Amino acid sequence: MKNTRLKSIFIIPAFVLSAVLLSISIFLLFAIEGHFLVLIAPLLSCLPFPVFLTIFVIFKRVRTSENLPLLLLVSFAGTFISMWHKYYEGIQSSFPLTVSCFGSLLLMIYIFWYSRYGRHENIRLSVGSKFPDIEFTDLEGNLFQSSSSYGRSSIFIFYCGNWSPSCLAQIDELYKRSQELNDLNIVVNLISSQSIELTKDLAIKYSIPFNFFVDHNGTIAEYLEIALKNGVPFGLVKKYGSDSLMPTLIVTNAQNTIVFTDQTNNYRVRPEPDVYLSILRRARR
């Protein structure tokens, strides 16, 4: 089981720090006299991270590009301008450059470290393998065998919990395709290690087309090698617990054989439904 304690501690303080840096850069731009490029450079460096994260959380984006190149370009441009004016134009104050560097550094840490799980593909969940016969618990406390879906195509989504905007967006995206899923006779199973009470809150919205299950103590996630120890941001631990999982989507055919799997290494990168639904459509022909 991967231990992500440092990441769970990182994200909230990083966002707060980025907001502080953004406020400082705005102050520099409007409250201090000086060369316009010198003063706007910290703003360019510090703006991308907090604005992106705010939009990502509030609007629940399903997916983004892996490396967010446009954000990096804007942030690096600001830092480059600050460096140019400091070392080539002879600006005495190092403060604008310091603010720019911290803004770009936070963005880089978020993109290249925080967003990635460092996971390796689990061969047990690879295409062509039989989906393991594992036991889930439904919202009434009843046991459900994954093999009971035999005879129908199934989608298994292991999601982090109600606290994850990208997981909720992925579920909502699939919910909007409910009629198509019904026409294809596909069973959708959603599994997380959060409490039954929290899962019921989510099930109220999606209860008709989807099956919700709970993985008590993350036993199944650990068996499938997708568990994350201390995967929940520390500010949310009291409500959601500390452990989570790496988002994983598995599609099986009527014979319980895996025909598509997404073991994403980046929580912001999720597959388009058309990718795996097209596989199931072809299988019905």
Secondary structure by P-SEA (a helix, b strand, c coil): cccaaaaaaccaaaaaaaaaaaaaaaaaaccccccccccaaaaaacccaaaaaaaaaaaccccccccaaaaaaaaaaaaaaaaaaacccccccaaaaaaaaaaaaaaaaaaccccccccccccccccccccccccccccccbbbbccccccbbbbbbbccccccaaaaaaaaaaaaaaaaaaaabbbbbbbbcccaaaaaaaaaaccccbbbbbbccaaaaaaaccccccccccccccccccbbbcbbbbbbccccccccccccccccbbbbccaaaaaaaaaac
